[in-house]
């Protein structure tokens, strides 16, 4: 993406060297006054000549900067090429400092010293190791006189945001169990007969049925034509909840790795569900809370990916309150509710427990405790987390997932809860 040529905002200031000479001149003036002797003033003459020489040869220029960014949307681990074209009407020596919010600069440099005679180009490459929003710019150009007593700072252009989207994981094999389905064909078993792959039953042949659906063994047994019926597969609504709160219990690096894993999992689930034709919504709990109504299509996927790119650990508002208030507003009863949470908050677990009678609940819990970094505080938290696992495992499916390991394998290890009887007063096994 190429940004248009932009004029620069200029500010002139005295350098540290200039301030030193100015302080020396004032000190000599005070000394001459105190001694009532004009001889110390003679020492200020060279300083005055230097200041005059500096002002006489101070560069005058009109600078412009044009930025070209290879792409404004990347995936964690990508490299993005950046080019700066700096132009000036007059020959001038200029220092170029291009701001890179985060990421490592490779193959070139974002700082350079240029002798401009028309226009020159600065190019470099940024390695974006992790998910987030990387700001490139604005560019800072510095002009100075030969003695570096004065300098002009030009700030050019507006920052360009590069969205670094989370990496995608294999999200198949989780097995959605929503009993609410829409009218469009999809991948969720609707408990209705129709076109599909799962066997539903056998019935008597009716005019118009396809011959390939005839069950010849059943026909021979009943003495009349019988046909197979399949379970119709349709779409459903799904709400993905990502919990990035209460991570202050972990180190900053551990918290960032855990949130990156949660964002990757949420993005993968959203992509899989939307490709299957389902409506998908999102609720985020982090430094900034956000929610999206369930919707279809590429626009919804882009909105989800951009929201996940901005997700940072934090807790501006309790998630349990948001779940109790938002879920009935965003999701229809018996639809799919997917919670991605480390289960460090007992109030969040209680809210999920209360939602289990009304929705098809799936909890995927990334394990926040690294086996090689065992600490006493972590052991206590892990015991509490295991207790929440046992409690939630009675009413919904809970997957204990270690980030970095295949998710389908962890999903296969997770057992399903006992058959539940949904009653107005709660859940009975």
C-alpha positions in Angstrom: 0.0 0.0 0.0 1.4 3.4 -1.0 0.6 6.5 1.1 0.3 9.8 -0.7 3.1 12.4 -0.4 2.7 14.3 2.8 4.1 17.6 4.0 5.9 17.7 7.2 5.5 19.5 10.5 8.6 21.5 11.4 10.0 22.4 14.8 13.3 24.2 15.5 15.3 23.8 18.7 18.7 24.3 20.2 20.8 21.2 20.6 22.6 20.1 23.8 25.8 21.5 22.4 24.1 24.9 21.7 22.7 25.0 25.2 26.2 24.3 26.6 27.7 27.2 24.7 24.8 29.5 25.7 25.2 28.6 29.3 29.0 29.3 29.0 28.3 32.8 27.5 25.8 33.6 30.3 28.3 32.4 33.0 31.0 34.7 31.5 28.6 37.6 31.5 27.7 37.0 35.1 31.4 36.7 36.0 32.2 40.1 34.3 29.4 41.7 36.2 30.5 40.2 39.5 34.1 41.2 39.0 33.2 44.6 37.5 35.7 43.7 34.8 35.0 43.6 31.0 37.8 41.2 30.2 35.7 38.0 30.6 33.4 39.4 28.0 36.2 39.1 25.4 35.8 35.3 25.8 32.2 35.5 24.5 33.3 36.9 21.1 34.3 33.4 19.7 31.0 32.1 21.0 29.1 34.9 19.2 31.1 34.2 16.0 30.2 30.5 16.2 26.5 31.3 16.7 26.6 33.7 13.7 28.4 31.2 11.5 25.9 28.6 12.5 22.9 30.8 11.7 24.4 31.9 8.4 24.9 28.3 7.2 21.7 26.8 8.7 20.1 24.6 6.0 16.9 25.6 4.4 14.8 22.9 2.9 11.3 21.8 2.0 10.9 18.1 2.7 8.3 15.6 1.6 8.0 11.9 2.4 6.2 9.1 0.6 5.8 5.7 2.3 5.1 2.4 0.6 4.2 -0.7 2.7 4.0 -4.1 1.1 0.8 -5.1 2.9 -1.3 -3.9 5.8 -2.5 -7.3 6.8 -0.1 -10.1 7.7 0.0 -13.3 9.8 2.3 -13.7 12.8 5.7 -14.6 11.6 5.5 -12.7 8.3 7.9 -10.1 7.1 6.8 -6.8 5.6 8.8 -4.6 3.3 8.7 -0.9 3.8 10.1 1.9 1.5 10.4 5.6 2.3 11.1 8.1 -0.5 12.4 11.4 0.9 12.5 14.4 -1.4 13.8 17.9 -1.1 14.0 20.9 -3.5 17.4 22.0 -2.2 20.5 19.9 -1.5 20.6 19.1 2.1 22.1 16.5 4.6 19.3 14.9 6.6 19.0 12.2 9.3 16.0 9.8 8.7 14.4 8.0 11.7 11.3 5.9 10.8 9.3 4.8 13.8 8.6 1.0 14.1 6.1 0.4 17.0 7.2 -3.2 17.5 8.9 -6.0 15.6 12.5 -6.5 14.6 14.0 -4.6 11.6 15.8 -6.8 9.2 17.5 -6.4 5.7 18.1 -2.7 5.9 17.6 -0.1 8.5 14.9 2.4 9.6 17.6 4.9 10.4 19.8 6.5 7.8 21.9 9.6 6.9 21.1 10.9 3.4 22.5 13.6 1.2 19.4 14.7 -0.7 19.7 16.0 -4.2 16.2 15.5 -5.4 14.9 12.3 -3.8 16.4 9.3 -2.1 14.9 6.0 -1.0 15.2 4.1 2.4 14.0 0.5 2.5 13.9 -2.1 5.2 12.0 -5.2 6.3 10.1 -5.7 9.5 9.8 -9.2 11.0 6.4 -9.4 12.9 6.9 -12.3 15.3 3.6 -12.2 17.1 0.0 -11.1 16.7 -1.0 -7.5 17.2 -1.1 -4.1 15.5 2.2 -2.7 14.3 2.4 1.0 13.6 4.9 2.2 11.1 5.7 5.9 11.2 5.6 8.8 11.4 9.1 9.5 9.9 11.3 11.9 11.7 13.8 13.9 9.7 16.5 16.0 11.4 18.4 18.9 9.8 21.3 20.7 11.5 23.9 23.4 10.9 27.6 22.5 10.4 28.4 23.1 14.1 25.2 21.3 15.3 24.1 24.2 17.5 20.6 24.3 16.0 18.5 21.6 14.5 15.1 21.3 12.7 12.9 18.3 13.3 10.4 17.4 10.6 7.7 14.9 11.5 6.2 13.6 8.2 3.1 11.6 7.5 0.6 9.6 9.6 1.3 6.2 11.1 0.3 3.2 9.0 -1.2 0.3 10.9 -0.3 -3.3 9.9 -2.7 -5.8 11.4 -0.8 -9.0 12.4 -3.5 -11.7 12.5 -3.2 -14.9 14.6 -1.9 -18.1 13.2 -4.5 -20.7 12.3 -4.7 -24.1 13.9 -6.5 -27.3 12.9 -10.0 -26.9 14.5 -11.8 -29.9 13.2 -12.9 -32.8 15.4 -14.4 -30.8 18.2 -17.9 -32.0 17.4 -20.6 -29.3 17.7 -23.7 -30.5 19.6 -26.2 -27.6 19.1 -29.8 -28.7 19.0 -30.8 -25.3 17.5 -30.3 -25.2 13.7 -31.3 -22.9 11.0 -33.0 -23.6 7.6 -29.9 -23.6 5.5 -27.8 -26.7 4.8 -24.6 -27.1 6.9 -22.6 -29.5 9.0 -24.6 -29.7 12.2 -26.9 -32.7 12.7 -30.5 -31.3 12.9 -32.3 -34.4 14.2 -34.5 -34.2 11.1 -34.6 -36.5 8.2 -33.4 -35.2 4.8 -30.3 -35.1 2.7 -27.2 -35.9 4.7 -24.6 -38.6 5.5 -25.7 -39.9 9.0 -28.2 -42.8 9.0 -31.7 -41.7 10.4 -34.0 -44.7 9.7 -36.0 -46.7 7.1 -39.4 -45.9 5.7 -41.7 -47.2 3.0 -41.0 -46.1 -0.6 -43.0 -43.1 -1.8 -43.3 -41.8 -5.4 -40.4 -39.5 -6.2 -37.8 -41.2 -4.0 -34.5 -41.8 -5.6 -33.8 -45.5 -6.5 -30.3 -45.3 -5.0 -31.9 -44.7 -1.6 -33.7 -48.1 -1.8 -32.7 -50.5 1.0 -32.9 -53.9 -0.7 -32.4 -56.0 2.4 -35.2 -54.2 4.2 -37.4 -54.4 1.1 -36.9 -58.2 0.9 -37.6 -58.6 4.7 -40.9 -56.5 4.5 -42.0 -57.6 1.1 -42.3 -54.0 -0.2 -39.9 -51.3 -1.2 -38.2 -49.5 1.7 -35.8 -46.5 1.5 -33.1 -45.2 3.8 -33.5 -41.8 5.4 -30.5 -39.6 6.4 -30.1 -37.0 9.1 -30.3 -33.6 7.6 -27.3 -31.4 8.3 -28.0 -27.7 8.8 -26.3 -24.5 10.1 -26.4 -23.1 13.6 -25.5 -20.0 15.6 -22.2 -20.0 17.5 -20.8 -17.6 20.1 -17.1 -17.7 20.8 -16.0 -16.2 24.1 -12.2 -15.5 24.6 -11.1 -14.9 28.2 -7.8 -12.9 28.5 -8.4 -11.6 32.0 -6.8 -12.4 35.3 -3.5 -13.1 33.6 -1.7 -10.9 36.0 -1.2 -14.1 38.0 1.3 -15.1 35.3 4.5 -13.6 34.0 4.2 -11.1 31.2 5.7 -13.4 28.7 3.6 -16.4 29.8 0.4 -14.2 29.6 1.3 -13.0 26.0 1.9 -16.6 24.9 -1.4 -17.7 26.4 -3.4 -14.9 24.8 -1.7 -15.6 21.4 -2.8 -19.3 21.7 -6.3 -18.3 22.6 -6.5 -15.8 19.7 -5.2 -18.5 17.3 -7.8 -21.0 18.5 -10.7 -18.5 18.3 -9.6 -17.4 14.8 -9.4 -21.1 13.6 -12.8 -21.9 15.1 -14.4 -18.8 13.5 -13.0 -19.7 10.1 -14.1 -23.3 10.3 -17.7 -22.3 11.5 -18.1 -19.5 8.9 -16.9 -21.7 6.1 -19.5 -24.3 7.1 -22.2 -21.6 6.7 -22.9 -20.9 10.4 -23.4 -17.6 12.0 -20.6 -16.7 14.4 -20.4 -14.0 17.1 -17.6 -13.0 19.4 -17.1 -11.8 23.0 -13.6 -10.7 24.1 -12.4 -10.0 27.7 -9.1 -8.3 27.8 -7.6 -4.8 28.1 -10.4 -3.7 25.9 -13.8 -5.6 26.0 -15.6 -6.1 22.7 -18.6 -8.1 21.3 -19.9 -8.9 17.9 -23.3 -10.1 17.0 -23.5 -13.5 15.2 -23.3 -13.0 11.4 -22.3 -14.7 8.2 -19.6 -14.2 5.6 -16.2 -12.8 4.9 -16.9 -9.4 6.5 -17.7 -11.1 9.8 -14.5 -13.1 9.6 -12.5 -10.0 8.9 -14.1 -8.2 11.9 -13.3 -11.2 14.1 -9.7 -11.4 13.0 -9.1 -7.7 13.5 -10.6 -7.8 17.0 -8.4 -10.8 17.9 -5.4 -8.9 16.5 -6.0 -6.2 19.1 -6.6 -8.5 22.0 -4.3 -7.8 25.0 -4.3 -9.3 28.5 -6.2 -7.2 31.0 -9.5 -6.9 32.8 -11.5 -3.7 32.4 -14.9 -5.4 33.3 -15.9 -8.7 34.9 -16.6 -11.4 32.2 -19.2 -13.2 34.3 -21.4 -10.1 34.2 -20.9 -9.8 30.5 -21.8 -13.5 29.9 -25.0 -13.3 31.9 -26.2 -10.1 30.2 -24.9 -10.6 26.6 -25.4 -14.3 25.9 -29.2 -14.3 25.9 -29.1 -11.1 23.8 -26.6 -12.5 21.2 -27.5 -16.2 21.1 -30.7 -18.2 20.7 -31.4 -21.1 23.1 -29.8 -24.4 22.4 -27.3 -22.8 20.0 -23.5 -23.4 20.3 -21.6 -21.6 23.1 -17.8 -22.0 22.9 -15.7 -20.6 25.8 -11.9 -20.3 25.4 -10.7 -19.7 29.0 -7.7 -20.8 31.2 -10.3 -21.3 34.0 -8.5 -19.1 36.5 -11.6 -17.3 37.5 -14.2 -19.2 39.6 -16.9 -16.6 38.7 -16.5 -17.2 35.0 -16.7 -21.0 35.6 -19.9 -20.4 37.6 -21.4 -18.3 34.8 -20.6 -21.1 32.3 -22.2 -23.6 34.6 -25.4 -21.6 34.7 -25.5 -21.3 30.9 -25.1 -25.0 30.3 -28.8 -25.9 30.7 -29.7 -23.3 28.0 -27.0 -23.9 25.3 -24.7 -26.5 23.9 -21.6 -25.5 25.8 -18.0 -26.4 24.8 -15.1 -25.2 27.0 -11.6 -25.3 25.6 -9.1 -24.4 28.3 -5.5 -23.6 27.3 -3.2 -24.8 30.1 -1.5 -21.7 31.5 1.0 -23.7 33.6 4.2 -24.8 31.9 5.4 -28.1 33.3 9.0 -26.9 33.3 8.2 -23.8 35.3 6.5 -25.2 38.4 6.1 -22.9 41.3 4.2 -23.2 44.6 1.7 -20.5 43.6 1.1 -22.2 40.3 0.5 -25.5 42.0 -2.2 -24.0 44.1 -3.9 -22.3 41.1 -3.6 -25.6 39.2 -5.5 -27.5 42.0 -8.2 -24.9 41.9 -8.4 -25.1 38.1 -8.7 -28.9 38.3 -11.6 -28.5 40.7 -13.4 -26.2 38.2 -12.7 -28.8 35.5 -14.5 -31.5 37.5 -17.5 -29.1 38.2 -17.9 -28.1 34.6 -17.3 -31.6 33.3 -20.7 -32.6 34.8 -22.7 -30.3 32.7 -20.7 -29.7 29.5 -17.8 -30.8 27.4 -14.4 -29.5 28.7 -11.2 -29.8 26.7 -7.9 -29.4 28.5 -5.5 -28.2 25.8 -1.8 -27.6 26.0 -0.9 -24.8 23.5 1.5 -26.2 20.9 -0.1 -29.7 20.9 -2.8 -30.7 18.3 -6.2 -29.7 19.4 -8.1 -32.6 17.8 -6.1 -35.0 20.0 -7.0 -33.1 23.1 -10.7 -33.1 22.0 -10.7 -36.8 21.6 -9.4 -37.3 25.2 -12.2 -35.1 26.6 -15.2 -37.1 27.7 -18.8 -36.0 27.2 -21.0 -35.2 30.2 -23.8 -37.4 31.4 -27.1 -37.1 29.5 -28.8 -34.0 30.9 -32.5 -33.3 31.4 -33.2 -29.7 30.8 -35.8 -28.4 33.2 -37.0 -24.8 34.0 -35.3 -25.0 37.4 -31.9 -26.2 36.2 -30.1 -29.4 35.1 -30.8 -33.0 36.3 -28.5 -35.8 35.3 
